Amino acid sequence: MKPLKEKISVTLDSDLVGELKDMAEADDRSLSQYINLILRKYVKAQKDEQ
């Protein structure tokens, strides 16, 4: 079974959104999928440092 998803609303700088969109497109992912991926990597890296 797929994990449950939760919708949230965040405000990001427009230049960052543009860069993230470009990176997501280059990785053939939606912006939402890409943000989820990089946040997971970041959280894992933070946990690994502890």
C-alpha positions in Angstrom: 0.0 0.0 0.0 1.3 3.5 -0.9 2.1 5.8 2.0 -0.5 8.4 2.8 0.2 11.9 1.5 -0.7 15.2 3.1 -1.2 18.5 1.3 0.4 21.5 2.8 0.9 25.1 1.6 4.3 26.7 1.7 5.6 30.0 0.5 8.9 29.9 -1.4 11.1 32.6 -3.1 10.2 32.7 -6.8 13.7 32.3 -8.0 14.0 29.1 -5.9 10.7 27.8 -7.4 12.1 28.4 -10.9 15.3 26.5 -10.1 13.3 23.7 -8.6 11.0 23.4 -11.5 14.0 23.2 -13.9 15.6 20.6 -11.8 12.4 18.6 -11.5 11.9 18.7 -15.3 15.5 17.6 -15.9 14.8 14.6 -13.5 11.5 13.9 -15.3 9.5 14.4 -12.1 6.7 16.7 -11.0 7.7 19.7 -8.8 5.9 18.1 -5.9 7.7 14.7 -6.4 11.0 16.5 -6.7 10.6 18.6 -3.5 9.5 15.4 -1.6 12.6 13.6 -2.9 15.1 16.3 -1.9 13.4 16.8 1.5 13.6 13.1 2.2 17.3 13.1 1.3 17.9 16.1 3.5 16.1 14.6 6.5 18.0 11.3 6.1 21.3 13.2 5.9 20.4 15.1 9.1 19.5 11.9 10.9 22.7 10.2 9.7 24.8 13.1 11.2 23.3 12.5 14.7 
